Amino acid sequence: MKRVFRIQGEGKMKDIGLRGLGAYPQVDHLNAKVALIQALIPLGLQAVGDLLAEEVTRLAGPRYARTGGQPGLVRWSQQQGSVYLADQKLPLPVPRVRDLARNTEVPLTAYQQLREPRQGDLGLFRKVLLGLSCRDYQACAEALPAAFGLSPSTVSRRFIRASARKLRAFLERRLDRYDIVALLLDGKTFAEDEMVMALGVTVTGEKVLLGFVQTGTENEKVCAAFLRDLGERGFRYEQGLLCVIDGSKGFRKAVASVFGAQAVVQRCQWHKRENVVAYLPKGHQATWRRKLQQAYEHSAYAEAKAALLRCRQELRLLNESAVASLDEGFEETLTLHRLGVFGALGTSLKTTNCLESINALVGQRTAKVDRWTNSSQKQRWLAAALLDIEPRLRRIRGYRSLPLLRSALQAEIRGKEVTAEHRAA
């Protein structure tokens, strides 16, 4: 009886038999058979037996026949073996073929390929990344009668192998195909380390995870080397770049040293507000958090600055240290206002919240790890989580105004250059 399978192809479903794959000369016959068999667990074992029998017949001829095979090759009983169907390792008897002239075993190509989990690593990788522990995987995997379970050590090895590939792909990905107009920098704690991450926003609004670096602190030397590495991978900023950062001095100095006049800094308003109210007694914090927020919400630069200066005057009577915190980087918290795009892009780019939300999603995927043993483990998990999250990211709010942001950045940069020339003259 001919078994018929349905596969998706070129926008419609196609009915094919295992023997019908030969009608597609552009597809490797054996690889296509193996890939199809491994996806069909209920019929897989019977199909594997048929596939091995077919190869034996091709090599040694039909059973009990004296002709039809290759010279010197004969059937040679069978032995116990096992194959992978998806994530299950299943036992089955494997027919043998022997070369009498050379007195050697002839390996079956189909059996050698079915001994590898093939795409099973990817499925296992996703399950472990999304919360299934290596220890529980054996009990939770799809069970079949007589299937071998996957031990915790096997699951762990396969996850390490798959996540290492993800890390290599992430850190080596070229960036020159992205037209980036905004760059967000922030750090996430992994045990005693800090992982500094970079998120790019293209001129059409897509979010692109550019890379990360493992460091103890957000210092200038490490951050500058990280930004230069992005440049070596093709990151472009010559048309102007808005850099959204928190109050880290290391970030600020690194941006200035690497990007120079081509970068305009927007200080995160949320971090600034929280830094200021941290100096105040708890009874005053809610009130001043609200006042500062209302001041920043003015869309016009002059109005926002005037409101903040009024807040500053009031704060002087309450806490001079809070005033000093507000003064530090004061103008850089109003960059979007000064560029005239706060009304359209303020929601997305006035803070580092785009990256903070990604950090929260990373935490959902890494919170189950209760012991970080080495640097490789941390970087593999982070790269795997980021690559899993990236396709789900939406365009930023107000993305249609990003060309206006680019024009405003270029005008700001030209103004800086003219000012520098006048000073030099």
N, C-alpha and C positions, 0 to 999 in steps of 0.2 A: 504494500500500500504506500502510495506516495504521500509524504508529509508536506503540507503547504504552510508556509509562514508568511506573515504580513510585515513588511518593513516600510518605513517612511522614506520617500525618495522624490526629490524634485517637485515638492508641493502636492503630491498625491500618494495614496497607498498603492503598493504593488504586491501582488501575490506571486511568490516564487517558491520553487522546491529547492532542496539542497543540490539537486543535479542541474537545476536551471541557472545556477550562478555562472555557468560557463558561457551563457549568452551575452555576458558583459565582458568583452575581451580586455577593457581598460582596468578591470579589477583583478587583483591577484586572486586566483581561484582558491587556493588553500587558505590564505589569510581571511578572505571573506567568509568561508565556511566556518573557520575557527571562531571568528568574532560573533557570527550569528548563533552558533551552538552555545557559546558561553553565556549569552543573554537569555537563553530559554531553559531554565532549570528543570521544569517538569518533564520535558522531552529530551533533556540534555544527554543523560546517560545512554539511552538507546541510540541517539544520534551519534554519540562518540563511538559506540561500538560499530555502527555502520561505517563511519568514516575510517576507522582503523582497518576494518575488513576490506574496504575498498582499496586502501593503499597496499595492503598485503596482496590482494589479487593483482594489482598493477605490477608489483615487484616479483611475486612468485607464481603468478597464474592462478586460475580457478582451482578449487579444492579437487583433489583426485585426478587432475588433468596433467599430462606430461608436457604440454606446450602452453604458450600464452604469456609466460613471464620472462624475466631477464635471465640470460644464461648463467648457470651456477648458483642461482638463488632458490632456496627451498623454504617451505613452512617449517617451523621448529617449535611446536607446542605453544605454550603461553606461560605468563608469569603474572603475579599480582603487582599492580601498580596503582596510581592515583592521578586524578586530573583536577584542575580548578574549573568550576562553573560559577561565575561571579565571585562571591567571597567564600564559597564552600569548596573544601577539598574532599573529593569523593573517591572511594576505592573502586577498582574494576579490574577484571582480567585483561591483560594486554597480550595480543598475539605477537609471536616472534618470527623473524626472518633471518636465515643464516646464509652466509656466502661460503659454500663448501670449498671453493678453490683457495680462498685465503684463510679459511677456518676462523672467520670473525662474525660478530653480530652485526646486522644491518639495522641501524636506528630508524624508527618510523618518524618522519618529519612532523606529521600531525600530532603524534603523542608528545614530542619534544615541545611543541608550541603550547599544547594544552597543559603542560606541567607548570607553565608560568601563569600568574594571576592576571596578567595583561591589564585591562582597565579596572580590575578589582581594587588596586591600590587607591585609585581616585575616590571610589565609593567609600572605602574604609577610611580614608583621610578625612572626608567630609563628615562622616559620622563621629569620629573622634573629636574633630575640631568643634562640632556643634554640641558636644557634651557627653557622648557615650565613652565611658572610661575603658581603657585597655583591659582591665580586669573583668568588666561586665560584657565585653564584646562577644565572647564565646556563647553566652547564654542568650544574647539578644539578636545574633545574626539569624538570617533565614535558615530554618532547620530542614534538613531532608533526612529520610531514613538512611542509616549507615554512613552519614557524613562525618568527616573529621572536624572537630571544633578547632577554632583558631586560638591558640594559647595567648595569654597576655604578652609574652615575650615576642611572639610572632607578630601580633598586632603592633606592638611598639616598634619593632624593626621596620615594618612596612610604613608606619606613619612617619618615622624619621626619614626614610628614603623619599617619600612623597613630599614632605615639608621641606627637605633640603633642596629639591628641585624647584619648589615655589620660591624659596629664598634666593636662589641663584637667578631665577628669571626676574624677580623683583629688583634686585640690586644691579642687574646688568641691562635693564630695559632702557632703550634710547628715548630721549625726551625731545629731540629736535622736531618731531612731528606735531608737538603741541604748541599752540600760540597762547602763551600764558600772559595774563594781564594783572593778576593778583596772586600773591604768595602768602600763605598763613603758616606760621611757625609756632609750635608748642611742644611741651614735653609730657611724657607719661611715665609713671614710676613702675619699674619692674624689680621687685625685691629691693636691693640696695642701689640699683642702677637707675639712670634716667634715660629714656628713649626719646630723643628729639625727632619729631616728625615734621615733614613739609607737605603741605597740601597746595596744589596749584588750581587756579580758576582760569579757564580759557576764555577768550574773548566772546565765545558763544555760550558761556555759562556752565560748561561741564566741569565737574570736580575731578582732579587727577592726583592720585597719591604718588608723590615724586620720590620719596625715599625716607630713610631714617638713619640715625647714628646712635650708638650706645655710648653713654658718657656718665661720669659721676655727677657733674654739675653743668649748667648751661653757660659755660665759659666761652669767651671770645675765640680762643685758639681752636677749640673743637668745632664750634659752630661755623667759623670761617672755612675750615677745611671741609666741612660737610657741604657748604654752599659751593665751594670750588669743585667738589666732586660732581655736583649736579651740573655744573657748567661743562665738565669733561664728558658728561653723558648727553650733551646737546641742549641743555636748558638755555633759553634765549631771553634776554631782558633788555636789549638795545632800544626797543620801542617804548620803553617806560614800564615800570613795575611798581605796583602798590604792595607794600609789605605790611601785613597786619601781625603785630606782635604784642606780647604782654609787657610788663615793666622790666623784663630782664635786660640788664645792661650788656650782658654777653651777646644777646641777639642783636641789640642796637648797634654795637660796635662791629659785629661781624657783617651785618648788612651794609654798613658804611664802607668797610674795608674791601668788600668783594664787589658790590654793585655800584658804589660811588654815587655820582650825581644822577644815575639812571633810576635810582630807587627813591620812592617817596614813602615815608613811614606813617602808618595809622596806628596809634597806640590803642589797645583794647580798652574801650570805655568801661566795660564791666570790671576789669582788673583795677583800673584807676579808681573807680568808685569804691570798690571794696578795700583798697589800700588806704583811702582817705578815712572811711568810717571806722577802720580798725583802730585808729588813734582815739576814738571817742568813747565815752562811757556807754554801756549797753542801752541805757535808757534813751540816749540820743541817736542811736545808730539808725533805727527805722526811719526817723524823721529826716535825717540828712541823706539817707539812701534815696528817699523819694525826691528830695529837693534837687540833688545832683542829677538824678535821672530825668526830671522835668527840664532842667537846664539843657541837657544834651539833646533832648527831643526836638528842640527848635530846629527847623530845617535850614534857616538862613544863618550864615556864618556870624554876622554882626549880632543877631539876636541871641544866639547860643553863647557867644563870648561874653556879651553883656550880662546874661543871666548867671554865668559861672563866676564872673567878677563880683556880682552881688553876693553870691554864696561865699566867695572868698572873704568879703568884708565881714560878713556875719561870723564866719569861722574864726577870724582873728580874735574875737572876743571870747571864744570858747576853747580853742586849742591851736597854738602856733605850729605845733608839729604836724597837725592835719593840713594846715595851710602850706607848709613846706612840701608835703606829699602831693598836694594838688598842683603846686607850681612846677614840680619836676615833670618835664614832658608835656606841659599844659597845651601848647600849640599843636603838638602831634596828636592829641586826642580829638582835635577839630579838623583834621586833614580832609576828610570827606566833605565837611561843611565848606571849607575853603575852596575845594575843587568844584563845588556846586552840584554834587551828585548825592548828597546825603538823603534827600527825599526818596530817591529811587533805589539806592543801594545800601542805605544805612542799616536796614534790617539784617542784611547778610554780612556786611563787611565792617561794621563798627566794632565788632568784637571777634574773638577767636572761636565763637560758638560752633562754627562749622566743623572745626577740628576737635572741639571738646565733645561733640556728639559722636564723632568717629571713635574717640577714645572710649566713650561709654560702650559702643558696640564691640570694640576690641576687648573690653573688660568682660562682656558677656561670654566671649569665646575663650578667654584665658583664666577666668576666675576659678575654674575647676582644678587648675594646676596648683597644688598646695606646696610644692617644693621645686624651686628653680635650681638646677644642679650646675649649669654651666652657661657660658655666653651663647654657644650654638643653639641650645634649647630655647633661650629667650628670643633670639633673632628669628629662628625658624617659626616659632609660634606667632610672632608679630607679623612677619611677612605673609604667612598663611592666612591670618585673620584679615589683614588689609586687602589682600587680593580677593578674598571672599566677599568683603564689604563693598569694594569699589564698583562693581557692576550695578549695585543697588542704589548708588548715590544719585540724587536728583540735581537738576540744575539749580543754581542759586536764585533766590527771589530778585526780581528786577533785572534779569540777565539781558534784557533788550537794551538796557542803558549802559552796558559795558563798553560799547564803542565810544560813548560820550566820556566815560572814565579814561579811556586811552587818550583821547584828544586832550582832555584836561591835564593828564599826566605829562604829555609832551609839551604843552604850553608851560607848565610849571618847571619842567627841566630846562626849557629854553630860557625862561626868566632867570633861573639860577646861573646859567652859563653867561648871560649878559651881565648880571651883577658881578660875577667873578671877574669878567674882563674889565669892567669899570674899576673895580678895586685894584686890579693889577696895573691898570693905566695910571 
